[in-house]
Amino acid sequence: MDWLIIAVFGGVYFGMALGRWPGLAINRTGIAVIGALILLLAGAIDGDQALAAVDFATLSVLLTLMVLSSQYAASGFFDWIGDRIIHLDLTPRGLLAGVIMVCGGLSAVMTNDVVVWAVTPILIAGVVARGLDPKPFVIAVACAANAGSAATLIGNPQNLMIAEFGQLDFMAFLLACGVPALIGLVVVYLVLVYGPATRDLLRFANPGPRIDADQTITLNRAMLTKAVVATIAVILIFVFVEERALWCLLIVAMLLLSRKLGTDQVLGRVDWHLLALFCGLFIVTGAMSGDDVIAGFFRDLLIGLRVDQPAVLLGVSLAGSNTIGNVPLVMMLLSLGPDWSRSMLHALAVFSTLSGNFLIVGSVANIIAVEQAAKAGTVISFADYARIGVPVTLISLGMALGWILLIA
């Protein structure tokens, strides 16, 4: 049965790297679900083991953050914040700084994917109306969302997994990871402003706002207040409570109790595909880690590579995040890797998140930004993104490595 587990694991992670299986339209979620189903039907893992492998605590918190983001979206907050950004009477460089600061800050307390999905369309419309090229601004949204999400335990899915795995403290994580995240945001701005790929686009564009003043964004203050209170509650849960999952689900229940927002509206914005992807990957990696021979082999391999050394972990994170993806990478390392110290978990969170800025395929947020831009008529090629993402990632990772070594 060992050969089947290895074959399924290889096939699933091969699919994670390509985004599909050749000749089929299936995506990463479908691949993970089918892989888990094959292992269950073959008896390589039974139902009880599969349930034990699924980290329901992480899924509960991730669901909570998705529902919370849904509340913000329903209140009109994302439209309003995007509208406020594009109406700022700033030069292109000043506007770029505002976009990076806002998207980075929002991503630290919400899932970065949702921030990118919500802000990108209205931002493109605004910058085009100003006579600006939207490409550097779209790339700024994606890179800033990734970098900003590195700061907190709730900024992105991989941080949630790492937090649950190591039962990490919210404030200690913020102190360790907040500095590299802030540095990452600064690097995004500097590369976009002074890098050869985009500096002329910002320098010669018309700085004056040309926005239709008659367009107004309706903000439901009652819904927004409820969302803000729920956000504060989630943060307090992460700061003071050890058993976070049930308390976070209580926040979901409170958000569902609404006189104006129907349950289908709240849950309709939840990324169920991502949750299914997590479940499938949990079962596949659970089968691997549950087999003593296979798990021992991989653990010895990773220990032999000295993955517990910050510089090696950085290289593994960069390579893995831009092939199989940062979420599958983190899941595999936590299941099959060596014993993780708290400081190395912080490093894994920072490196795996910042590595997502390297290429379009490095992060789901990048893919969302590019797809949203294409729908609005702005095509960002693989090379367009790489000319910004590669230097941003290499510089920010280098500085993050220095910080990790300094505080170790």
Long-range contacts (C-beta under 8 A, 24 or more apart in sequence): 1-42, 1-43, 1-44, 1-291, 2-291, 2-293, 2-294, 4-38, 4-39, 4-42, 4-44, 5-39, 5-44, 5-287, 5-288, 5-291, 5-294, 6-288, 6-294, 8-35, 8-38, 8-39, 8-44, 8-284, 8-287, 9-35, 9-284, 9-285, 9-287, 9-288, 11-35, 12-280, 12-281, 12-284, 13-324, 13-328, 13-332, 16-323, 16-324, 16-325, 16-328, 17-323, 17-324, 17-325, 19-361, 27-273, 28-277, 28-325, 29-273, 29-274, 29-276, 29-277, 29-280, 31-280, 32-276, 32-277, 32-279, 32-280, 32-281, 32-284, 33-276, 33-277, 33-279, 33-280, 34-280, 35-280, 35-283, 35-284, 36-279, 36-280, 36-283, 36-284, 39-283, 39-284, 39-287, 40-283, 44-287, 45-283, 45-286, 45-287, 45-290, 49-286, 49-287, 49-290, 50-283, 50-286, 52-286, 53-282, 53-283, 53-285, 53-286, 53-287, 53-289, 53-290, 54-278, 54-279, 54-282, 54-283, 54-286, 55-161, 55-164, 55-278, 55-282, 56-245, 57-164, 57-244, 57-245, 58-157, 58-160, 58-161, 58-164, 58-278, 59-275, 59-278, 59-279, 60-244, 60-245, 60-246, 60-248, 60-249, 61-154, 61-160, 61-164, 61-244, 61-245, 61-248, 62-111, 62-157, 62-160, 62-274, 62-275, 62-278, 63-248, 63-249, 63-252, 63-270, 63-275, 64-234, 64-248, 64-249, 64-251, 64-252, 65-110, 65-111, 65-154, 65-160, 65-234, 66-111, 66-114, 66-269, 66-270, 66-271, 67-251, 67-252, 67-255, 67-256, 67-266, 67-267, 67-270, 68-110, 68-227, 68-230, 68-231, 68-234, 68-251, 68-255, 69-110, 69-111, 69-114, 69-115, 69-118, 69-269, 70-255, 70-265, 70-266, 70-267, 70-268, 70-269, 70-270, 71-223, 71-226, 71-227, 71-230, 71-255, 71-261, 71-266, 72-110, 72-118, 72-224, 72-227, 73-114, 73-118, 73-269, 74-220, 74-223, 74-261, 74-265, 74-266, 74-269, 75-219, 75-220, 75-221, 75-223, 75-224, 75-226, 75-227, 76-217, 76-218, 76-219, 76-220, 76-223, 76-224, 77-219, 77-224, 77-227, 78-115, 78-118, 78-119, 78-122, 79-118, 79-122, 79-217, 80-217, 80-219, 81-106, 81-119, 82-118, 82-119, 82-121, 82-122, 82-123, 82-126, 83-122, 83-126, 83-215, 83-217, 85-119, 85-123, 85-126, 86-122, 86-123, 86-125, 86-126, 86-127, 86-129, 86-130, 86-209, 86-211, 87-126, 87-209, 87-211, 88-209, 89-209, 90-207, 91-207, 92-130, 92-132, 92-202, 92-203, 92-205, 92-207, 93-193, 93-202, 95-127, 95-130, 95-132, 95-137, 96-136, 96-137, 96-140, 96-189, 96-192, 96-193, 96-202, 97-189, 99-123, 99-137, 99-140, 99-141, 99-144, 100-140, 100-143, 100-144, 100-185, 100-188, 100-189, 101-144, 101-185, 103-140, 103-141, 103-144, 103-145, 103-148, 104-144, 104-145, 104-147, 104-148, 104-181, 104-185, 105-148, 106-145, 106-148, 107-144, 107-145, 107-146, 107-148, 107-149, 107-155, 107-156, 108-148, 108-149, 108-151, 108-152, 108-155, 108-181, 109-152, 109-154, 109-155, 109-231, 109-235, 110-154, 110-231, 111-149, 111-155, 111-156, 111-157, 112-145, 112-146, 112-148, 112-149, 112-155, 112-156, 112-363, 112-365, 113-145, 113-156, 113-271, 113-274, 113-364, 113-365, 113-368, 115-141, 115-145, 115-365, 116-141, 116-142, 116-145, 116-365, 116-368, 116-369, 116-372, 117-368, 117-372, 120-368, 120-369, 120-372, 120-373, 120-376, 121-372, 121-375, 121-376, 124-372, 124-373, 124-376, 124-378, 125-376, 126-211, 129-209, 129-210, 129-211, 129-212, 130-205, 130-206, 130-207, 130-208, 130-209, 130-210, 130-211, 131-205, 131-206, 131-210, 132-201, 132-202, 132-205, 132-206, 133-201, 133-205, 134-373, 134-376, 134-378, 135-198, 135-201, 135-373, 135-378, 135-380, 135-384, 136-192, 136-198, 136-201, 136-202, 136-388, 138-369, 138-370, 138-372, 138-373, 138-378, 138-380, 139-192, 139-198, 139-369, 139-380, 139-384, 139-385, 139-388, 139-389, 140-188, 140-189, 140-192, 141-369, 142-357, 142-363, 142-365, 142-366, 142-368, 142-369, 142-370, 142-385, 143-184, 143-188, 143-357, 143-388, 143-389, 143-392, 144-185, 144-188, 145-365, 145-369, 146-184, 146-353, 146-354, 146-356, 146-357, 146-363, 146-365, 146-366, 147-181, 147-184, 147-185, 147-187, 147-188, 147-353, 147-354, 147-357, 147-396, 148-181, 148-184, 148-185, 149-181, 149-353, 149-365, 150-177, 150-180, 150-181, 150-184, 150-349, 150-350, 150-353, 150-354, 151-177, 151-178, 151-181, 151-182, 152-177, 152-178, 153-238, 154-234, 154-235, 154-238, 155-181, 155-353, 156-353, 157-274, 157-278, 157-327, 158-326, 158-327, 158-329, 158-330, 158-349, 158-352, 158-353, 159-349, 159-353, 161-327, 161-330, 161-331, 161-334, 162-330, 162-334, 162-345, 162-348, 162-349, 163-238, 164-244, 165-334, 165-340, 165-345, 166-340, 166-342, 166-345, 167-242, 168-342, 168-345, 168-346, 169-239, 170-235, 170-238, 170-239, 171-239, 172-342, 173-346, 173-349, 176-343, 176-346, 176-350, 176-407, 177-346, 177-349, 177-350, 179-403, 180-350, 180-354, 180-396, 180-399, 180-400, 180-403, 180-404, 181-350, 183-396, 183-399, 183-400, 183-403, 184-354, 184-357, 184-392, 184-396, 184-400, 187-392, 187-395, 187-396, 187-399, 188-357, 188-392, 188-396, 191-388, 191-391, 191-392, 191-395, 192-388, 195-387, 195-388, 195-391, 197-384, 197-387, 197-388, 198-388, 220-260, 222-260, 223-260, 223-261, 226-255, 226-258, 227-255, 230-254, 230-255, 274-364, 277-327, 278-327, 281-327, 281-328, 281-331, 282-331, 285-331, 285-332, 285-335, 285-336, 286-335, 288-335, 288-336, 289-335, 289-336, 295-335, 295-336, 298-336, 298-337, 299-336, 299-337, 299-338, 302-333, 302-336, 302-337, 302-338, 303-338, 307-333, 307-337, 307-338, 308-338, 308-340, 308-341, 308-344, 310-344, 310-347, 310-401, 310-404, 310-405, 310-408, 311-401, 313-344, 313-347, 313-348, 313-351, 314-347, 314-351, 314-397, 314-400, 314-401, 317-348, 317-351, 317-352, 317-355, 318-351, 318-355, 318-358, 318-393, 318-397, 320-352, 320-355, 321-352, 321-355, 321-356, 321-358, 321-362, 321-363, 322-355, 322-356, 322-358, 322-359, 322-361, 322-362, 325-361, 325-362, 325-364, 326-352, 326-353, 326-355, 326-356, 326-362, 326-363, 343-404, 343-407, 343-408, 346-404, 347-404, 350-400, 350-404, 351-397, 351-400, 351-401, 354-393, 354-396, 354-397, 354-400, 355-393, 355-397, 357-389, 357-392, 357-393, 357-396, 358-386, 358-389, 358-390, 358-393, 358-394, 359-385, 359-386, 359-389, 359-390, 360-385, 360-386, 360-389, 362-389, 362-393
